[in-house]
Amino acid sequence: MYIEDLKLINYRNYEKLELSFSPQINVFIGENAQGKTNVMEAIYVLAMAKSHRTSNDRELIRWGADYGKIEGVAERKYGPLPLELTLTKKGKKARVNHLEQPRLSDYIGQLNVVMFAPEDLHLIKGSPQVRRRFLDMEIGQVSRVYLHDLLSFQKVLRQRNSILRANQGRGSLQDVMFDVYTEQYIDLAVQVMRKRFAFAELLQKWAEPIHFGISRGREELRVIYEPLKGVDPDQSAEEMKERLGSRLLELRGRELERGVTLAGPHRDDLTFLVNGHNVQTFGSQGQQRTAALSLKLAEIELLKQETGESPVLLLDDVLSELDDYRQSHLLNTIQGQVQTFVTTTNISGINHETIRQADLYHVESGEVETEKKDV
């Protein structure tokens, strides 16, 4: 899978931009705040229908414009697939092969991407919310059922929380709708947890040997999904429901005090162990970066296994964050295997054949000059 071309209209600092890409390596070079990351972000938004940098879609629309648009052609194993995403101040409209999609969950997954940016180091040392978002975004690319269940779960969670807030401070709660929402909440929560268990198992399968290789055989990485205490992957769905239901009953008084739901997938986490120790707490910066790199490379293999096609890799100003050894390992792994987009302020410090063979795009003040390599 690769992106053949991209067209931006009123996106960030671009009034209009049209580019065609190499199916191998594409490097965007420019100083900071010139627009190179905006192109990378646009590819991500085209794939995921949301930005990795902001939750406010209005920020994606060029200042003073009424709308923004991203168009691209994804070359897949069965042929070219036109994709289009229109951003307005009222919402988004998505088209696949010129046909409007009734739900964004039907659109996501047409183009698979793996993003690696400096902030992805927070996947290891950041908050549980960062890791939950990672789970949801990556599982959502390969499972529309998961996306549907997750969106339904989030809706029911909001409804349940609304009743808790309305009754905050009371000693008890007698509400038929609350009981209905709780039952729905438990059913959907278990669907989400079971899918996350399966994903973490696959991620572990791919990340462990990759990490072992990067660490020169000195470190073993384990990826552990941590849902509600007392829930484990060997349990049946009914056993998980019973455990979550019991825990919610135990927490009812505290939920009424605080006005929020205190147990479920919105409070889950991922733990990463290196040689049996929590790398978030006890790992060095080098170990944390190796773990983050291993997870990203594992994502590529996982998506390839699940979809039958390699995803597009987006490396946003991350090569400068890696030492020479990790940088070389990353570039050696992707060489000739994955369409890759790289942003950097300069390429003089990147001594690798992969970069020397890349198509170059020089970015300055929202203008892009293309330097294609002869094939």
Disulfide bonds with the S-S distance in Angstrom:
none
